Structures are given as structure tokens and as C-alpha cells.
Amino acid sequence: MMVYQTVKSSQIDQIGYDHETVQLGVVFKSRREYIYNDVPVEIYRQLIDSDSLGSAFHQLIKNGGYEFSKTILTGATEEIELKKSKNLVNSGSSEVNS
């Protein structure tokens, strides 16, 4: 299951990772969600541990050639994703800086 965390970035709102499917989820401030396939957990960790999420995303993910799907979050879907994010933050997860 994809679990998102809210991050501090001018472009990216949330980042999530599903260890079972090896998928990376990125929700941008524009409410567009991209799911990237076959992203190794090491790449995900490099991304969330980076000093600049935007630069790391461009270098590691966009230039990585991963296949992806895109959706626009609206209504109930958006509320579900925000609840997941809030639950993760309330559980003591740290935010990522960009």
C-alpha cells in the first residue's frame, strides 16, 4: 500500500512509496499524482534524504526513465490522500526539505 508523507517543497506536495509493488508516488502542488514503476527503494531513500527534492526528483526520477501513470486528484480521492498524509505526520514522521 502506498503511504504518502507531506514534504516541504515548492513543487512537490507529497511523496509515497509502496515496498510491495516497488512504486514511487509523487503528488505535486498542482494536484497531479504520478506513480512511477519499478523504482528501487534505494532511489526512494536518496530522494527523500536529499537537500533539494526538486533537483533530486529531476535527476533521480525524471532522468531515470521510469514508466509512470498520471492522475489528477479531485474530490474524495484527494481527501483520502490527505488523511493518509495527516496520519503519517501525526505518527511522528519527519518532513522532507527541498
N, CA, C and O atoms as a Tinker XYZ file with bonds, in Angstrom:
   392  protein
     1  N      0.835000   -1.183000    0.000000    73     2
     2  CA     0.000000    0.000000    0.000000    64     1     3
     3  C      0.881000    1.248000    0.000000    63     2     4     5
     4  O      1.861000    1.337000    0.739000    81     3
     5  N      0.512000    2.195000   -0.835000    73     3     6
     6  CA     1.246000    3.450000   -0.928000    64     5     7
     7  C      0.913000    4.316000    0.275000    63     6     8     9
     8  O     -0.255000    4.601000    0.537000    81     7
     9  N      1.930000    4.729000    0.999000    73     7    10
    10  CA     1.750000    5.626000    2.138000    64     9    11
    11  C      2.485000    6.916000    1.818000    63    10    12    13
    12  O      3.689000    6.911000    1.562000    81    11
    13  N      1.757000    8.011000    1.836000    73    11    14
    14  CA     2.321000    9.312000    1.485000    64    13    15
    15  C      2.741000   10.085000    2.723000    63    14    16    17
    16  O      2.185000    9.916000    3.809000    81    15
    17  N      3.736000   10.937000    2.529000    73    15    18
    18  CA     4.119000   11.890000    3.559000    64    17    19
    19  C      4.179000   13.270000    2.919000    63    18    20    21
    20  O      4.644000   13.426000    1.790000    81    19
    21  N      3.703000   14.268000    3.654000    73    19    22
    22  CA     3.773000   15.642000    3.177000    64    21    23
    23  C      5.217000   16.104000    3.280000    63    22    24    25
    24  O      5.905000   15.824000    4.262000    81    23
    25  N      5.668000   16.817000    2.251000    73    23    26
    26  CA     7.053000   17.280000    2.209000    64    25    27
    27  C      7.092000   18.788000    2.022000    63    26    28    29
    28  O      6.118000   19.395000    1.576000    81    27
    29  N      8.221000   19.381000    2.364000    73    27    30
    30  CA     8.420000   20.813000    2.152000    64    29    31
    31  C      9.148000   20.994000    0.831000    63    30    32    33
    32  O     10.330000   20.676000    0.696000    81    31
    33  N      8.413000   21.511000   -0.133000    73    31    34
    34  CA     8.955000   21.722000   -1.471000    64    33    35
    35  C      8.071000   22.739000   -2.170000    63    34    36    37
    36  O      6.873000   22.814000   -1.898000    81    35
    37  N      8.646000   23.515000   -3.060000    73    35    38
    38  CA     7.848000   24.499000   -3.786000    64    37    39
    39  C      6.989000   23.848000   -4.865000    63    38    40    41
    40  O      5.993000   24.437000   -5.283000    81    39
    41  N      7.343000   22.657000   -5.324000    73    39    42
    42  CA     6.625000   21.983000   -6.398000    64    41    43
    43  C      5.908000   20.704000   -5.949000    63    42    44    45
    44  O      4.825000   20.390000   -6.443000    81    43
    45  N      6.510000   19.981000   -5.024000    73    43    46
    46  CA     6.009000   18.668000   -4.605000    64    45    47
    47  C      5.259000   18.799000   -3.289000    63    46    48    49
    48  O      5.740000   19.438000   -2.354000    81    47
    49  N      4.074000   18.188000   -3.219000    73    47    50
    50  CA     3.258000   18.237000   -2.011000    64    49    51
    51  C      3.464000   16.993000   -1.138000    63    50    52    53
    52  O      3.633000   17.098000    0.076000    81    51
    53  N      3.448000   15.807000   -1.780000    73    51    54
    54  CA     3.559000   14.552000   -1.040000    64    53    55
    55  C      4.383000   13.547000   -1.840000    63    54    56    57
    56  O      4.415000   13.574000   -3.070000    81    55
    57  N      5.045000   12.665000   -1.101000    73    55    58
    58  CA     5.792000   11.572000   -1.707000    64    57    59
    59  C      5.439000   10.299000   -0.954000    63    58    60    61
    60  O      5.340000   10.295000    0.273000    81    59
    61  N      5.251000    9.221000   -1.704000    73    59    62
    62  CA     4.948000    7.936000   -1.090000    64    61    63
    63  C      5.701000    6.815000   -1.774000    63    62    64    65
    64  O      6.203000    6.968000   -2.888000    81    63
    65  N      5.770000    5.687000   -1.090000    73    63    66
    66  CA     6.453000    4.522000   -1.659000    64    65    67
    67  C      5.726000    3.267000   -1.217000    63    66    68    69
    68  O      5.310000    3.140000   -0.066000    81    67
    69  N      5.583000    2.339000   -2.158000    73    67    70
    70  CA     4.968000    1.049000   -1.877000    64    69    71
    71  C      6.049000   -0.021000   -2.022000    63    70    72    73
    72  O      6.500000   -0.310000   -3.130000    81    71
    73  N      6.458000   -0.599000   -0.907000    73    71    74
    74  CA     7.538000   -1.590000   -0.909000    64    73    75
    75  C      7.142000   -2.883000   -1.615000    63    74    76    77
    76  O      8.001000   -3.570000   -2.169000    81    75
    77  N      5.864000   -3.221000   -1.602000    73    75    78
    78  CA     5.419000   -4.460000   -2.246000    64    77    79
    79  C      5.416000   -4.351000   -3.768000    63    78    80    81
    80  O      5.841000   -5.274000   -4.462000    81    79
    81  N      4.939000   -3.224000   -4.282000    73    79    82
    82  CA     4.860000   -3.055000   -5.739000    64    81    83
    83  C      6.065000   -2.329000   -6.317000    63    82    84    85
    84  O      6.206000   -2.228000   -7.535000    81    83
    85  N      6.932000   -1.825000   -5.449000    73    83    86
    86  CA     8.133000   -1.072000   -5.836000    64    85    87
    87  C      7.738000    0.136000   -6.698000    63    86    88    89
    88  O      8.305000    0.379000   -7.764000    81    87
    89  N      6.739000    0.886000   -6.195000    73    87    90
    90  CA     6.257000    2.067000   -6.895000    64    89    91
    91  C      6.473000    3.302000   -6.040000    63    90    92    93
    92  O      6.321000    3.274000   -4.818000    81    91
    93  N      6.830000    4.386000   -6.715000    73    91    94
    94  CA     7.000000    5.689000   -6.086000    64    93    95
    95  C      5.817000    6.558000   -6.489000    63    94    96    97
    96  O      5.481000    6.639000   -7.670000    81    95
    97  N      5.186000    7.208000   -5.520000    73    95    98
    98  CA     4.089000    8.128000   -5.797000    64    97    99
    99  C      4.524000    9.546000   -5.478000    63    98   100   101
   100  O      5.107000    9.803000   -4.424000    81    99
   101  N      4.240000   10.465000   -6.392000    73    99   102
   102  CA     4.570000   11.874000   -6.188000    64   101   103
   103  C      3.325000   12.695000   -6.497000    63   102   104   105
   104  O      2.766000   12.608000   -7.590000    81   103
   105  N      2.897000   13.497000   -5.516000    73   103   106
   106  CA     1.772000   14.403000   -5.708000    64   105   107
   107  C      2.337000   15.817000   -5.730000    63   106   108   109
   108  O      2.976000   16.268000   -4.779000    81   107
   109  N      2.084000   16.502000   -6.842000    73   107   110
   110  CA     2.572000   17.863000   -6.999000    64   109   111
   111  C      1.557000   18.856000   -6.458000    63   110   112   113
   112  O      0.394000   18.509000   -6.254000    81   111
   113  N      1.987000   20.082000   -6.226000    73   111   114
   114  CA     1.107000   21.146000   -5.727000    64   113   115
   115  C     -0.079000   21.354000   -6.669000    63   114   116   117
   116  O     -1.134000   21.818000   -6.239000    81   115
   117  N      0.084000   21.018000   -7.932000    73   115   118
   118  CA    -0.979000   21.151000   -8.933000    64   117   119
   119  C     -2.050000   20.074000   -8.779000    63   118   120   121
   120  O     -3.024000   20.062000   -9.533000    81   119
   121  N     -1.882000   19.162000   -7.803000    73   119   122
   122  CA    -2.787000   18.044000   -7.519000    64   121   123
   123  C     -2.704000   16.947000   -8.569000    63   122   124   125
   124  O     -3.629000   16.147000   -8.714000    81   123
   125  N     -1.614000   16.911000   -9.289000    73   123   126
   126  CA    -1.369000   15.807000  -10.216000    64   125   127
   127  C     -0.519000   14.771000   -9.493000    63   126   128   129
   128  O      0.500000   15.084000   -8.877000    81   127
   129  N     -0.973000   13.533000   -9.590000    73   127   130
   130  CA    -0.249000   12.437000   -8.947000    64   129   131
   131  C      0.386000   11.569000  -10.031000    63   130   132   133
   132  O     -0.264000   11.162000  -10.994000    81   131
   133  N      1.657000   11.304000   -9.847000    73   131   134
   134  CA     2.388000   10.431000  -10.757000    64   133   135
   135  C      2.819000    9.194000   -9.979000    63   134   136   137
   136  O      3.348000    9.301000   -8.873000    81   135
   137  N      2.592000    8.032000  -10.555000    73   135   138
   138  CA     3.038000    6.774000   -9.973000    64   137   139
   139  C      4.130000    6.228000  -10.887000    63   138   140   141
   140  O      3.874000    5.926000  -12.053000    81   139
   141  N      5.335000    6.101000  -10.364000    73   139   142
   142  CA     6.487000    5.610000  -11.117000    64   141   143
   143  C      6.722000    4.149000  -10.773000    63   142   144   145
   144  O      6.751000    3.776000   -9.600000    81   143
   145  N      6.889000    3.327000  -11.793000    73   143   146
   146  CA     7.024000    1.882000  -11.621000    64   145   147
   147  C      8.480000    1.441000  -11.519000    63   146   148   149
   148  O      9.376000    2.047000  -12.108000    81   147
   149  N      8.691000    0.367000  -10.754000    73   147   150
   150  CA     9.995000   -0.295000  -10.635000    64   149   151
   151  C     11.096000    0.633000  -10.133000    63   150   152   153
   152  O     12.224000    0.595000  -10.625000    81   151
   153  N     10.761000    1.465000   -9.154000    73   151   154
   154  CA    11.745000    2.370000   -8.552000    64   153   155
   155  C     12.363000    1.662000   -7.345000    63   154   156   157
   156  O     11.659000    1.365000   -6.380000    81   155
   157  N     13.658000    1.390000   -7.388000    73   155   158
   158  CA    14.310000    0.719000   -6.254000    64   157   159
   159  C     14.188000    1.545000   -4.971000    63   158   160   161
   160  O     14.195000    2.775000   -5.010000    81   159
   161  N     14.078000    0.865000   -3.854000    73   159   162
   162  CA    13.937000    1.554000   -2.572000    64   161   163
   163  C     15.130000    2.477000   -2.308000    63   162   164   165
   164  O     14.976000    3.498000   -1.639000    81   163
   165  N     16.303000    2.140000   -2.817000    73   163   166
   166  CA    17.486000    2.987000   -2.629000    64   165   167
   167  C     17.285000    4.351000   -3.295000    63   166   168   169
   168  O     17.709000    5.374000   -2.756000    81   167
   169  N     16.643000    4.365000   -4.458000    73   167   170
   170  CA    16.375000    5.625000   -5.159000    64   169   171
   171  C     15.366000    6.450000   -4.367000    63   170   172   173
   172  O     15.526000    7.663000   -4.230000    81   171
   173  N     14.334000    5.803000   -3.847000    73   171   174
   174  CA    13.350000    6.486000   -2.996000    64   173   175
   175  C     14.038000    7.120000   -1.786000    63   174   176   177
   176  O     13.772000    8.276000   -1.456000    81   175
   177  N     14.903000    6.385000   -1.140000    73   175   178
   178  CA    15.608000    6.913000    0.047000    64   177   179
   179  C     16.512000    8.083000   -0.319000    63   178   180   181
   180  O     16.588000    9.066000    0.418000    81   179
   181  N     17.198000    7.980000   -1.456000    73   179   182
   182  CA    18.025000    9.105000   -1.904000    64   181   183
   183  C     17.167000   10.343000   -2.136000    63   182   184   185
   184  O     17.564000   11.459000   -1.800000    81   183
   185  N     15.991000   10.135000   -2.713000    73   183   186
   186  CA    15.091000   11.252000   -2.981000    64   185   187
   187  C     14.644000   11.929000   -1.694000    63   186   188   189
   188  O     14.782000   13.145000   -1.558000    81   187
   189  N     14.110000   11.163000   -0.748000    73   187   190
   190  CA    13.577000   11.788000    0.468000    64   189   191
   191  C     14.673000   12.310000    1.400000    63   190   192   193
   192  O     14.410000   13.163000    2.247000    81   191
   193  N     15.896000   11.803000    1.248000    73   191   194
   194  CA    17.007000   12.277000    2.074000    64   193   195
   195  C     17.753000   13.452000    1.450000    63   194   196   197
   196  O     18.695000   13.971000    2.049000    81   195
   197  N     17.348000   13.873000    0.264000    73   195   198
   198  CA    18.074000   14.926000   -0.438000    64   197   199
   199  C     17.811000   16.300000    0.179000    63   198   200   201
   200  O     16.793000   16.508000    0.838000    81   199
   201  N     18.731000   17.226000   -0.038000    73   199   202
   202  CA    18.571000   18.600000    0.436000    64   201   203
   203  C     17.581000   19.373000   -0.433000    63   202   204   205
   204  O     16.924000   20.297000    0.046000    81   203
   205  N     17.472000   18.999000   -1.702000    73   203   206
   206  CA    16.544000   19.654000   -2.620000    64   205   207
   207  C     15.712000   18.596000   -3.330000    63   206   208   209
   208  O     16.200000   17.898000   -4.218000    81   207
   209  N     14.450000   18.486000   -2.929000    73   207   210
   210  CA    13.573000   17.485000   -3.534000    64   209   211
   211  C     13.404000   17.708000   -5.033000    63   210   212   213
   212  O     13.418000   16.753000   -5.809000    81   211
   213  N     13.245000   18.959000   -5.440000    73   211   214
   214  CA    13.045000   19.259000   -6.851000    64   213   215
   215  C     14.218000   18.807000   -7.702000    63   214   216   217
   216  O     14.028000   18.161000   -8.732000    81   215
   217  N     15.425000   19.141000   -7.279000    73   215   218
   218  CA    16.627000   18.746000   -8.020000    64   217   219
   219  C     16.810000   17.238000   -8.011000    63   218   220   221
   220  O     17.130000   16.636000   -9.036000    81   219
   221  N     16.605000   16.636000   -6.851000    73   219   222
   222  CA    16.767000   15.182000   -6.745000    64   221   223
   223  C     15.716000   14.456000   -7.573000    63   222   224   225
   224  O     16.022000   13.452000   -8.217000    81   223
   225  N     14.481000   14.950000   -7.565000    73   223   226
   226  CA    13.430000   14.345000   -8.363000    64   225   227
   227  C     13.801000   14.383000   -9.848000    63   226   228   229
   228  O     13.678000   13.384000  -10.556000    81   227
   229  N     14.248000   15.528000  -10.297000    73   227   230
   230  CA    14.617000   15.668000  -11.710000    64   229   231
   231  C     15.765000   14.715000  -12.066000    63   230   232   233
   232  O     15.716000   14.030000  -13.088000    81   231
   233  N     16.772000   14.679000  -11.233000    73   231   234
   234  CA    17.953000   13.852000  -11.516000    64   233   235
   235  C     17.657000   12.357000  -11.378000    63   234   236   237
   236  O     18.005000   11.574000  -12.263000    81   235
   237  N     17.024000   11.961000  -10.283000    73   235   238
   238  CA    16.845000   10.539000   -9.991000    64   237   239
   239  C     15.641000    9.909000  -10.689000    63   238   240   241
   240  O     15.713000    8.766000  -11.140000    81   239
   241  N     14.548000   10.643000  -10.779000    73   239   242
   242  CA    13.300000   10.057000  -11.277000    64   241   243
   243  C     13.037000   10.434000  -12.738000    63   242   244   245
   244  O     12.911000    9.557000  -13.593000    81   243
   245  N     12.957000   11.725000  -13.021000    73   243   246
   246  CA    12.664000   12.135000  -14.405000    64   245   247
   247  C     13.728000   11.635000  -15.368000    63   246   248   249
   248  O     13.405000   11.123000  -16.440000    81   247
   249  N     14.978000   11.777000  -14.999000    73   247   250
   250  CA    16.064000   11.320000  -15.870000    64   249   251
   251  C     16.298000    9.821000  -15.765000    63   250   252   253
   252  O     17.089000    9.266000  -16.528000    81   251
   253  N     15.622000    9.160000  -14.833000    73   251   254
   254  CA    15.803000    7.729000  -14.627000    64   253   255
   255  C     15.048000    6.866000  -15.628000    63   254   256   257
   256  O     15.290000    5.662000  -15.710000    81   255
   257  N     14.144000    7.461000  -16.384000    73   255   258
   258  CA    13.423000    6.729000  -17.414000    64   257   259
   259  C     12.367000    5.764000  -16.902000    63   258   260   261
   260  O     12.019000    4.807000  -17.595000    81   259
   261  N     11.851000    5.996000  -15.702000    73   259   262
   262  CA    10.841000    5.094000  -15.144000    64   261   263
   263  C      9.499000    5.290000  -15.853000    63   262   264   265
   264  O      9.103000    6.416000  -16.155000    81   263
   265  N      8.812000    4.187000  -16.112000    73   263   266
   266  CA     7.458000    4.268000  -16.647000    64   265   267
   267  C      6.555000    4.827000  -15.553000    63   266   268   269
   268  O      6.773000    4.581000  -14.367000    81   267
   269  N      5.531000    5.589000  -15.970000    73   267   270
   270  CA     4.659000    6.196000  -14.969000    64   269   271
   271  C      3.237000    6.326000  -15.487000    63   270   272   273
   272  O      2.976000    6.254000  -16.688000    81   271
   273  N      2.322000    6.522000  -14.534000    73   271   274
   274  CA     0.946000    6.872000  -14.854000    64   273   275
   275  C      0.640000    8.164000  -14.122000    63   274   276   277
   276  O      1.263000    8.483000  -13.109000    81   275
   277  N     -0.337000    8.912000  -14.653000    73   275   278
   278  CA    -0.662000   10.218000  -14.086000    64   277   279
   279  C     -2.161000   10.315000  -13.851000    63   278   280   281
   280  O     -2.963000    9.889000  -14.682000    81   279
   281  N     -2.528000   10.885000  -12.698000    73   279   282
   282  CA    -3.926000   11.176000  -12.415000    64   281   283
   283  C     -4.023000   12.574000  -11.817000    63   282   284   285
   284  O     -3.050000   13.102000  -11.279000    81   283
   285  N     -5.199000   13.159000  -11.919000    73   283   286
   286  CA    -5.462000   14.444000  -11.283000    64   285   287
   287  C     -6.356000   14.174000  -10.085000    63   286   288   289
   288  O     -7.443000   13.613000  -10.228000    81   287
   289  N     -5.903000   14.571000   -8.911000    73   287   290
   290  CA    -6.648000   14.306000   -7.679000    64   289   291
   291  C     -7.759000   15.336000   -7.495000    63   290   292   293
   292  O     -7.523000   16.543000   -7.529000    81   291
   293  N     -8.953000   14.838000   -7.301000    73   291   294
   294  CA   -10.091000   15.714000   -7.028000    64   293   295
   295  C    -11.019000   15.008000   -6.056000    63   294   296   297
   296  O    -11.004000   13.781000   -5.958000    81   295
   297  N    -11.807000   15.759000   -5.356000    73   295   298
   298  CA   -12.868000   15.220000   -4.509000    64   297   299
   299  C    -12.417000   14.194000   -3.499000    63   298   300   301
   300  O    -11.467000   14.425000   -2.751000    81   299
   301  N    -13.105000   13.042000   -3.473000    73   299   302
   302  CA   -12.890000   12.006000   -2.460000    64   301   303
   303  C    -11.477000   11.460000   -2.486000    63   302   304   305
   304  O    -10.903000   11.185000   -1.433000    81   303
   305  N    -10.904000   11.299000   -3.673000    73   303   306
   306  CA    -9.537000   10.770000   -3.761000    64   305   307
   307  C     -8.573000   11.678000   -3.022000    63   306   308   309
   308  O     -7.719000   11.212000   -2.268000    81   307
   309  N     -8.715000   12.979000   -3.243000    73   307   310
   310  CA    -7.845000   13.942000   -2.582000    64   309   311
   311  C     -8.006000   13.868000   -1.068000    63   310   312   313
   312  O     -7.012000   13.913000   -0.344000    81   311
   313  N     -9.219000   13.759000   -0.585000    73   311   314
   314  CA    -9.458000   13.678000    0.854000    64   313   315
   315  C     -8.813000   12.435000    1.444000    63   314   316   317
   316  O     -8.253000   12.500000    2.538000    81   315
   317  N     -8.877000   11.310000    0.751000    73   315   318
   318  CA    -8.255000   10.078000    1.227000    64   317   319
   319  C     -6.752000   10.262000    1.325000    63   318   320   321
   320  O     -6.148000    9.888000    2.331000    81   319
   321  N     -6.137000   10.833000    0.293000    73   319   322
   322  CA    -4.696000   11.024000    0.295000    64   321   323
   323  C     -4.276000   11.969000    1.416000    63   322   324   325
   324  O     -3.259000   11.740000    2.071000    81   323
   325  N     -5.050000   13.027000    1.643000    73   323   326
   326  CA    -4.709000   13.956000    2.710000    64   325   327
   327  C     -4.815000   13.284000    4.071000    63   326   328   329
   328  O     -3.998000   13.555000    4.951000    81   327
   329  N     -5.800000   12.417000    4.264000    73   327   330
   330  CA    -5.926000   11.698000    5.532000    64   329   331
   331  C     -4.727000   10.793000    5.751000    63   330   332   333
   332  O     -4.195000   10.726000    6.858000    81   331
   333  N     -4.293000   10.092000    4.699000    73   331   334
   334  CA    -3.112000    9.242000    4.820000    64   333   335
   335  C     -1.912000   10.079000    5.246000    63   334   336   337
   336  O     -1.145000    9.684000    6.124000    81   335
   337  N     -1.763000   11.229000    4.617000    73   335   338
   338  CA    -0.637000   12.097000    4.910000    64   337   339
   339  C     -0.693000   12.596000    6.350000    63   338   340   341
   340  O      0.314000   12.567000    7.057000    81   339
   341  N     -1.864000   13.054000    6.786000    73   339   342
   342  CA    -2.006000   13.563000    8.146000    64   341   343
   343  C     -1.740000   12.474000    9.168000    63   342   344   345
   344  O     -1.107000   12.734000   10.191000    81   343
   345  N     -2.206000   11.268000    8.916000    73   343   346
   346  CA    -1.960000   10.161000    9.838000    64   345   347
   347  C     -0.474000    9.885000    9.965000    63   346   348   349
   348  O      0.009000    9.606000   11.062000    81   347
   349  N      0.255000    9.957000    8.873000    73   347   350
   350  CA     1.692000    9.708000    8.893000    64   349   351
   351  C      2.402000   10.797000    9.662000    63   350   352   353
   352  O      3.293000   10.498000   10.458000    81   351
   353  N      2.033000   12.070000    9.452000    73   351   354
   354  CA     2.645000   13.176000   10.166000    64   353   355
   355  C      2.353000   13.070000   11.649000    63   354   356   357
   356  O      3.238000   13.303000   12.471000    81   355
   357  N      1.112000   12.717000   12.007000    73   355   358
   358  CA     0.746000   12.596000   13.414000    64   357   359
   359  C      1.461000   11.432000   14.098000    63   358   360   361
   360  O      1.566000   11.405000   15.324000    81   359
   361  N      1.953000   10.474000   13.316000    73   359   362
   362  CA     2.634000    9.343000   13.923000    64   361   363
   363  C      4.115000    9.623000   14.172000    63   362   364   365
   364  O      4.862000    8.735000   14.583000    81   363
   365  N      4.537000   10.880000   13.918000    73   363   366
   366  CA     5.911000   11.259000   14.236000    64   365   367
   367  C      6.853000   11.232000   13.049000    63   366   368   369
   368  O      8.063000   11.363000   13.239000    81   367
   369  N      6.364000   11.070000   11.856000    73   367   370
   370  CA     7.206000   11.083000   10.669000    64   369   371
   371  C      7.778000   12.467000   10.450000    63   370   372   373
   372  O      7.089000   13.463000   10.674000    81   371
   373  N      9.006000   12.547000   10.023000    73   371   374
   374  CA     9.633000   13.844000    9.780000    64   373   375
   375  C      9.324000   14.312000    8.365000    63   374   376   377
   376  O      9.116000   13.498000    7.465000    81   375
   377  N      9.297000   15.628000    8.174000    73   375   378
   378  CA     9.066000   16.190000    6.852000    64   377   379
   379  C     10.380000   16.273000    6.109000    63   378   380   381
   380  O     11.453000   16.325000    6.710000    81   379
   381  N     10.278000   16.284000    4.800000    73   379   382
   382  CA    11.450000   16.349000    3.941000    64   381   383
   383  C     11.578000   17.769000    3.435000    63   382   384   385
   384  O     10.589000   18.367000    3.010000    81   383
   385  N     12.773000   18.315000    3.473000    73   383   386
   386  CA    13.010000   19.673000    2.985000    64   385   387
   387  C     13.468000   19.656000    1.547000    63   386   388   389
   388  O     14.083000   18.693000    1.089000    81   387
   389  N     13.166000   20.723000    0.840000    73   387   390
   390  CA    13.688000   20.868000   -0.528000    64   389   391
   391  C     14.467000   22.139000   -0.628000    63   390   392
   392  O     14.995000   22.458000   -1.694000    81   391
